[in-house]
Amino acid sequence: MSETKSALWIAHVSVTDDEAYGRYAAAATSIIAKHGGVFLARASRYQQFEGKDRARNVVARFPSFEAAVSCYNSPEYQEIAKIAKAAADRDLVVVEES
């Protein structure tokens, strides 16, 4: 029997509208938790070594790659993602842990 691998949801964000992004973050917290996601880092201290610097970095762990992708694609997340897209420039990736 193969073991299910967890996955990381990694976002690098430059917020352009603090108030709107705050509304997004508050709503996203419960949706991510509903899909089994747990925040490991959220706007924590960081050091940029390469690539584009974005002041807010978020990492959440999900129980599986499928759970992370399902969360992102869920209708309730997609509804609030509109707020995030209007209030920030961001890169978001899901990576399966090894």
Backbone as a printed PyTorch tensor [residue, N CA C, xyz], in Angstrom:
tensor([[[  0.8460,  -1.1900,   0.0000],
         [  0.0000,   0.0000,   0.0000],
         [  0.8780,   1.2350,   0.0000]],

        [[  0.6180,   2.1410,  -0.9100],
         [  1.4390,   3.3490,  -0.9890],
         [  0.9330,   4.4100,  -0.0080]],

        [[  1.8560,   5.1640,   0.5120],
         [  1.5400,   6.2270,   1.4580],
         [  1.1730,   7.5040,   0.6880]],

        [[  0.1050,   8.1660,   1.1300],
         [ -0.2770,   9.4390,   0.5110],
         [  0.7010,  10.5130,   0.9510]],

        [[  1.1980,  11.2550,  -0.0070],
         [  2.1450,  12.3370,   0.2860],
         [  1.3900,  13.6320,   0.5100]],

        [[  1.8410,  14.3980,   1.4810],
         [  1.2460,  15.7080,   1.7110],
         [  1.7360,  16.6720,   0.6260]],

        [[  1.1260,  17.8370,   0.5900],
         [  1.4850,  18.8420,  -0.4160],
         [  1.5210,  20.2110,   0.2360]],

        [[  2.3370,  21.0790,  -0.3350],
         [  2.4630,  22.4460,   0.1420],
         [  1.8360,  23.4060,  -0.8570]],

        [[  1.0900,  24.3480,  -0.3450],
         [  0.5060,  25.4400,  -1.1110],
         [  1.4130,  26.6180,  -0.7870]],

        [[  2.1150,  27.1340,  -1.7650],
         [  3.1020,  28.1950,  -1.5470],
         [  2.6940,  29.4140,  -2.3630]],

        [[  2.5060,  30.5370,  -1.6620],
         [  2.1130,  31.7840,  -2.3230],
         [  3.1240,  32.8730,  -2.0010]],

        [[  3.5060,  33.6080,  -3.0190],
         [  4.3780,  34.7850,  -2.8730],
         [  3.5240,  35.9670,  -3.3370]],

        [[  3.3370,  36.9500,  -2.4480],
         [  2.3090,  37.9650,  -2.6700],
         [  2.8390,  39.3820,  -2.4640]],

        [[  2.4610,  40.2790,  -3.3590],
         [  2.6360,  41.7190,  -3.1810],
         [  1.2310,  42.3090,  -3.0830]],

        [[  0.8550,  42.7210,  -1.8990],
         [ -0.4900,  43.2450,  -1.6610],
         [ -0.5770,  44.6750,  -2.1950]],

        [[ -1.6370,  44.9590,  -2.9520],
         [ -1.8570,  46.3030,  -3.4860],
         [ -3.0400,  46.9960,  -2.8170]],

        [[ -3.8920,  46.2330,  -2.1380],
         [ -5.0480,  46.7830,  -1.4130],
         [ -5.1600,  46.0150,  -0.0950]],

        [[ -4.6180,  46.5980,   0.9740],
         [ -4.5660,  45.9160,   2.2770],
         [ -5.9460,  45.5150,   2.8000]],

        [[ -6.9050,  46.4120,   2.6980],
         [ -8.2430,  46.1360,   3.2370],
         [ -8.8930,  44.9470,   2.5130]],

        [[ -8.8810,  44.9780,   1.2030],
         [ -9.4860,  43.8900,   0.4270],
         [ -8.7340,  42.5830,   0.6430]],

        [[ -7.4070,  42.6490,   0.6780],
         [ -6.6430,  41.4130,   0.8700],
         [ -6.9000,  40.8380,   2.2600]],

        [[ -7.1120,  41.6900,   3.2360],
         [ -7.4670,  41.2260,   4.5770],
         [ -8.7740,  40.4480,   4.5740]],

        [[ -9.7530,  40.9200,   3.7990],
         [-11.0240,  40.1980,   3.6700],
         [-10.8030,  38.8360,   3.0130]],

        [[ -9.9690,  38.8260,   1.9770],
         [ -9.6420,  37.5520,   1.3160],
         [ -8.9900,  36.5860,   2.3090]],

        [[ -7.9690,  37.0610,   3.0380],
         [ -7.2280,  36.1930,   3.9580],
         [ -8.1360,  35.6190,   5.0380]],

        [[ -9.0350,  36.4310,   5.5600],
         [ -9.9520,  35.9550,   6.5920],
         [-10.8530,  34.8440,   6.0550]],

        [[-11.3830,  35.0200,   4.8620],
         [-12.2540,  34.0100,   4.2620],
         [-11.4650,  32.7690,   3.8490]],

        [[-10.2590,  32.9620,   3.3130],
         [ -9.4450,  31.8330,   2.8470],
         [ -9.0500,  30.9080,   3.9910]],

        [[ -8.8510,  31.4580,   5.1680],
         [ -8.4260,  30.6580,   6.3160],
         [ -9.3840,  29.5020,   6.5700]],

        [[-10.6660,  29.7770,   6.6110],
         [-11.6290,  28.7070,   6.9010],
         [-11.7820,  27.7400,   5.7270]],

        [[-11.6950,  28.2470,   4.5130],
         [-11.8100,  27.3700,   3.3440],
         [-10.6200,  26.4200,   3.2760]],

        [[ -9.4330,  26.9380,   3.5020],
         [ -8.2280,  26.0970,   3.4920],
         [ -8.3120,  25.0400,   4.5890]],

        [[ -8.7630,  25.4360,   5.7820],
         [ -8.9130,  24.4730,   6.8860],
         [ -9.9390,  23.3960,   6.5420]],

        [[-11.0210,  23.7780,   5.8860],
         [-12.0710,  22.8270,   5.4900],
         [-11.5070,  21.7230,   4.5890]],

        [[-10.4670,  22.0540,   3.8250],
         [ -9.8390,  21.0790,   2.9260],
         [ -8.6280,  20.4030,   3.5710]],

        [[ -8.4680,  20.5900,   4.8680],
         [ -7.3790,  19.9280,   5.5920],
         [ -6.0820,  20.7110,   5.6100]],

        [[ -6.0900,  21.9460,   5.1230],
         [ -4.8780,  22.7600,   5.0820],
         [ -4.5480,  23.3650,   6.4360]],

        [[ -3.2530,  23.4000,   6.7390],
         [ -2.7370,  23.9880,   7.9750],
         [ -1.6290,  24.9600,   7.5910]],

        [[ -1.6970,  26.1870,   8.0940],
         [ -0.6700,  27.1750,   7.7730],
         [  0.6270,  26.8800,   8.5150]],

        [[  1.7260,  26.8860,   7.7730],
         [  3.0610,  26.7120,   8.3470],
         [  3.7770,  28.0490,   8.4500]],

        [[  3.5120,  28.9390,   7.5140],
         [  4.1020,  30.2840,   7.5110],
         [  3.0980,  31.2150,   6.8560]],

        [[  2.9750,  32.4000,   7.4520],
         [  1.9970,  33.3520,   6.9260],
         [  2.5100,  34.7550,   7.2100]],

        [[  3.0790,  35.3790,   6.1820],
         [  3.6390,  36.7300,   6.3190],
         [  4.7030,  36.7730,   7.4060]],

        [[  5.4560,  35.6920,   7.5310],
         [  6.5200,  35.6000,   8.5230],
         [  7.7990,  36.2560,   8.0170]],

        [[  8.7530,  36.3580,   8.8930],
         [ 10.0730,  36.8710,   8.5310],
         [ 10.6730,  36.0010,   7.4230]],

        [[ 11.3540,  36.6300,   6.4760],
         [ 11.9290,  35.8840,   5.3520],
         [ 13.1650,  36.6110,   4.8300]],

        [[ 13.9270,  35.9170,   4.0010],
         [ 15.0800,  36.4990,   3.3010],
         [ 14.9860,  36.0760,   1.8450]],

        [[ 14.8830,  37.0310,   0.9460],
         [ 14.8170,  36.7510,  -0.4880],
         [ 16.2370,  36.6010,  -1.0260]],

        [[ 16.5330,  35.4730,  -1.6490],
         [ 17.8590,  35.2530,  -2.2200],
         [ 17.8530,  35.3520,  -3.7380]],

        [[ 16.8250,  34.8580,  -4.3800],
         [ 16.7490,  34.8800,  -5.8400],
         [ 15.3080,  35.1500,  -6.2600]],

        [[ 15.1530,  35.6180,  -7.4810],
         [ 13.8180,  35.8250,  -8.0300],
         [ 13.1700,  37.1020,  -7.5450]],

        [[ 11.9060,  37.2380,  -7.8810],
         [ 11.1530,  38.4490,  -7.5650],
         [ 10.7800,  38.4800,  -6.0840]],

        [[ 11.1050,  39.5740,  -5.4350],
         [ 10.7900,  39.7340,  -4.0140],
         [  9.3220,  40.1300,  -3.8600]],

        [[  8.6070,  39.3940,  -3.0510],
         [  7.2250,  39.7180,  -2.7010],
         [  7.1590,  39.7030,  -1.1830]],

        [[  6.6210,  40.7560,  -0.6090],
         [  6.7100,  40.9790,   0.8390],
         [  5.9120,  39.9910,   1.6820]],

        [[  4.9550,  39.2970,   1.0950],
         [  4.1320,  38.3570,   1.8770],
         [  4.3210,  36.9620,   1.2840]],

        [[  4.6970,  36.0300,   2.1370],
         [  4.9020,  34.6450,   1.7170],
         [  4.0680,  33.7420,   2.6130]],

        [[  3.3410,  32.8230,   1.9990],
         [  2.4270,  31.9630,   2.7320],
         [  2.6920,  30.5170,   2.3350]],

        [[  2.7640,  29.6410,   3.3470],
         [  2.9240,  28.2090,   3.1000],
         [  1.8760,  27.4780,   3.9380]],

        [[  1.0950,  26.6320,   3.2750],
         [  0.1210,  25.7910,   3.9710],
         [  0.3670,  24.3450,   3.5520]],

        [[  0.2110,  23.4350,   4.4990],
         [  0.3560,  22.0000,   4.1970],
         [ -1.0350,  21.3740,   4.1320]],

        [[ -1.2470,  20.5670,   3.0920],
         [ -2.4800,  19.8180,   2.9090],
         [ -2.1730,  18.3310,   3.0340]],

        [[ -3.1580,  17.5310,   3.3770],
         [ -2.9090,  16.0920,   3.5480],
         [ -2.5220,  15.3690,   2.2650]],

        [[ -2.8350,  15.9720,   1.1220],
         [ -2.4850,  15.3600,  -0.1600],
         [ -2.4400,  16.4320,  -1.2390]],

        [[ -1.8080,  16.0930,  -2.3450],
         [ -1.7820,  16.9740,  -3.5120],
         [ -3.2070,  17.2360,  -3.9840]],

        [[ -3.9920,  16.1650,  -4.0080],
         [ -5.3700,  16.2690,  -4.4840],
         [ -6.1970,  17.2100,  -3.5950]],

        [[ -5.9920,  17.1600,  -2.2860],
         [ -6.7270,  18.0480,  -1.3730],
         [ -6.3740,  19.5120,  -1.6350]],

        [[ -5.0970,  19.7850,  -1.8840],
         [ -4.6630,  21.1600,  -2.1550],
         [ -5.2520,  21.6770,  -3.4600]],

        [[ -5.2160,  20.8570,  -4.4940],
         [ -5.7650,  21.2490,  -5.7950],
         [ -7.2880,  21.3980,  -5.6990]],

        [[ -7.9300,  20.4870,  -4.9820],
         [ -9.3740,  20.5580,  -4.7870],
         [ -9.7720,  21.8410,  -4.0600]],

        [[ -9.0000,  22.2340,  -3.0760],
         [ -9.2570,  23.4760,  -2.3580],
         [ -9.2080,  24.6500,  -3.3250]],

        [[ -8.1380,  24.7440,  -4.0880],
         [ -7.9880,  25.8590,  -5.0270],
         [ -9.1380,  25.9040,  -6.0310]],

        [[ -9.5310,  24.7390,  -6.5390],
         [-10.5600,  24.6700,  -7.5740],
         [-11.9870,  24.7240,  -7.0290]],

        [[-12.1550,  24.6750,  -5.7140],
         [-13.5010,  24.6730,  -5.1350],
         [-14.2350,  25.9750,  -5.4650]],

        [[-15.5300,  25.8920,  -5.6750],
         [-16.3070,  27.1040,  -5.9870],
         [-16.1740,  28.1860,  -4.9060]],

        [[-16.1490,  27.7880,  -3.6370],
         [-16.0620,  28.8140,  -2.5910],
         [-14.6880,  29.4870,  -2.5750]],

        [[-13.6130,  28.7390,  -2.8750],
         [-12.3060,  29.4020,  -2.9420],
         [-12.2340,  30.2850,  -4.1870]],

        [[-12.7200,  29.8000,  -5.3020],
         [-12.6650,  30.5880,  -6.5350],
         [-13.4200,  31.9100,  -6.3860]],

        [[-14.4870,  31.9050,  -5.5960],
         [-15.2390,  33.1390,  -5.3600],
         [-14.3710,  34.1710,  -4.6360]],

        [[-13.6460,  33.7580,  -3.5910],
         [-12.8100,  34.7230,  -2.8650],
         [-11.4850,  34.9790,  -3.5720]],

        [[-11.0730,  34.0650,  -4.4420],
         [ -9.8390,  34.2790,  -5.1990],
         [ -9.9590,  35.5260,  -6.0650]],

        [[-11.1680,  35.8570,  -6.4670],
         [-11.3900,  37.0830,  -7.2390],
         [-10.9360,  38.3050,  -6.4440]],

        [[-11.1860,  38.2830,  -5.1270],
         [-10.7540,  39.3840,  -4.2610],
         [ -9.2300,  39.4420,  -4.2350]],

        [[ -8.5910,  38.2880,  -4.0450],
         [ -7.1250,  38.2350,  -3.9800],
         [ -6.5030,  38.7360,  -5.2780]],

        [[ -7.0620,  38.3210,  -6.3910],
         [ -6.5050,  38.7140,  -7.6840],
         [ -6.6250,  40.2080,  -7.9330]],

        [[ -7.6770,  40.8210,  -7.3810],
         [ -7.8670,  42.2680,  -7.5420],
         [ -7.0450,  43.0690,  -6.5290]],

        [[ -6.6530,  42.4300,  -5.4140],
         [ -5.9900,  43.1460,  -4.3140],
         [ -4.5090,  42.8460,  -4.1890]],

        [[ -3.9650,  42.0390,  -5.1060],
         [ -2.5570,  41.6520,  -4.9820],
         [ -2.0230,  41.0930,  -6.2890]],

        [[ -0.7080,  41.1550,  -6.4160],
         [  0.0050,  40.4070,  -7.4520],
         [  0.5760,  39.2090,  -6.7250]],

        [[  0.3330,  38.0140,  -7.2310],
         [  0.8160,  36.8450,  -6.4990],
         [  1.1450,  35.6930,  -7.4250]],

        [[  2.0130,  34.8670,  -6.9250],
         [  2.3420,  33.5940,  -7.5540],
         [  1.8890,  32.5310,  -6.5670]],

        [[  1.2500,  31.4850,  -7.0570],
         [  0.7500,  30.4150,  -6.1920],
         [  1.0670,  29.0940,  -6.8540]],

        [[  1.6430,  28.1890,  -6.0870],
         [  1.9990,  26.8750,  -6.6040],
         [  1.6730,  25.8260,  -5.5470]],

        [[  1.2970,  24.6370,  -5.9950],
         [  1.1160,  23.4820,  -5.1090],
         [  2.2280,  22.5050,  -5.4440]],

        [[  2.9450,  22.0630,  -4.4060],
         [  4.0710,  21.1530,  -4.5830],
         [  3.8730,  19.9300,  -3.6950]],

        [[  3.9060,  18.7410,  -4.2940],
         [  3.8200,  17.5210,  -3.4950],
         [  5.1260,  17.3130,  -2.7550]],

        [[  5.0290,  16.9710,  -1.4730],
         [  6.2420,  16.7270,  -0.6920],
         [  6.8230,  15.3630,  -1.0600]],

        [[  8.1550,  15.2470,  -0.9460],
         [  8.7960,  13.9780,  -1.2790],
         [  8.8570,  13.0560,  -0.0940]]])
